[in-house]
Amino acid sequence: MPSATHNLLLLLLFIHRLISISTVGLSLPSQTLSAAVDFGATTHSLPLAVLRPSSPSDIASLIRSARLSSPPLPISARGHGHSINGQAGARGGIVVAMSGGGRRRMSPPVNSREFGKTYVDVWGGELWIDVLNWTLANGGLAPRSWTDYLYLSVGGTLSNAGISGQAFHYGPQISNVFELDVVTGKGELVTCSQDENSELFHAVLGGLGQFGIITRARIALEPAPERVRWIRVLYSNFSSFTRDQEQLISLHGQQRFDYIEGFVIVDEGLINNWRSSFFSPSNPVKISSIGGGGRVLYCLELTKNYHHTSADSIDEEVEGLLRELDFIPASVFTTDLPYVDFLDRVHKSELKLRAKGLWEVPHPWLNLFVPASRIEDFDRGVFRGILGNNTSGPILIYPMNQHRWDERSSVVLPEEEIFYLVGFLRSAVPGSDDRTKSLEYLSDQNRQILKFCESAGIDAKQYLPSHRGRSEWRRHFGPDKWETFQRRKAEFDPSCILGTGQGIFHPSS
Ligand code: FAD
């Protein structure tokens, strides 16, 4: 009998909720097959089985049993499987399916004297869209820090950081969590926070699923705004664009925008952005009509939230803020919509792409944190160099400030107060005649971008990192952070069974 199957049968003596088991020679059940792939659609890590836990103690039993197996069985939590490079996979092991199943596990929001804030407790596998709908329905509240797309799990984004245009003000999602319940790699269920078991708390936030499985998160809330004024303005001068972005993220009083992002437009002809409802085909904007034909343009994206009661002053406030900026005159595109529609904007694009069969295609995404001091070099070498004039998807660029992040978390950032997220969110089109849309072409460009950073001495750090081998990971973390990461691993997951899809550690007896 193959040893992996033998191990699995031993595990079954301990747990009873393994919903699908693939054994040698039998046809593979659909759950293990779908847990083998992710949004990236470029890797395939077939697990032996998928566990759909009904409580944290199911997970604890699984982990304790997996550690006894010889060799120990890999276990990965999987939220919504929206990783790119198999990070939520557990080849030859067990995937713990945290999301799905239809059962909501959220308590009513609480107005806490202790934290001086309102919060909600949610199951680690909840999707952010469901958290939003729940908190809105229970008191008109909402989390403060977001991702651009809400069909991601709480545990999945907290294991990375969770960033969007609010991060400059509130910090990433990991800076907006008060408390966690975590099942560690030793199979112990531990409550942790800044004050209680703080080492585990900081390890798990941004911890790439290496130290434990988040089963509950206590998330900060605020009264939800009702409406959003959403503005896009264009630049042809990169220095003006970044100067304005950096100026805007320094504003934290009443007179500020609530969301600051941006993207790069290198495509000739129509502005091609699947995240947009602005530049829809029925109202195409020709870059040439605003003097950008053949050149790279930069789009600054901003929002100002408001309530009906302050609707009278919103025009004036926005105009006052825009007056200070140096964008191309007459390139202001504005729309106004309910807050929830703004937060859920990417889902609309998802539905359109799904209808055309363009959602479930390979996504060779690359996300980098680039230090502000080198962003002009990055522009010259990448946006106006390596990319050419065809991008195959949006390229995000927006700055954040380091002091809104907690340096004790496991996240790795460049060593500068201001750094940019640059996200190449590109899709390959299988079978296309255009070679620039192939997976090979786009993956090769990603390699060129990384090589360019290395040779130009730009200390860029991958966000949602994917590295091959121990030495690359060590370089990613840098000596101090790597030492901490290893020490925490030895403390919380000594058998190295968790998060093997990340390829950082391998199970050891
Ligand atoms: P999975 O892919 O299922 O898991 C990711 C990692 O987290 C794995 O290592 C897994 O083992 C671990 N993990 C999952 N659940 C748990 C848990 N409960 N406890 C411990 N570890 C766990 N990110 C941003 O920051 N901002 C964005 O705006 C943004 N937009 C996106 C838009 C799209 C369309 C997509 C596909 C991704 C986007 N992402 C964004 C990236 C996304 O945040 C990460 O890929 C995130 O990990 C996805 O969440 P998930 O639930 O699918 O996680």
Boltz pocket constraint, residues with backbone or C-beta under 6 A from the ligand:
constraints:
  - pocket:
      binder: B
      contacts: [[A, 38], [A, 39], [A, 76], [A, 77], [A, 78], [A, 79], [A, 80], [A, 81], [A, 82], [A, 83], [A, 84], [A, 87], [A, 88], [A, 89], [A, 98], [A, 124], [A, 125], [A, 146], [A, 147], [A, 148], [A, 149], [A, 151], [A, 152], [A, 153], [A, 154], [A, 155], [A, 156], [A, 157], [A, 159], [A, 160], [A, 161], [A, 162], [A, 163], [A, 164], [A, 208], [A, 209], [A, 210], [A, 212], [A, 213], [A, 214], [A, 215], [A, 464], [A, 499], [A, 502]]
      max_distance: 6.0
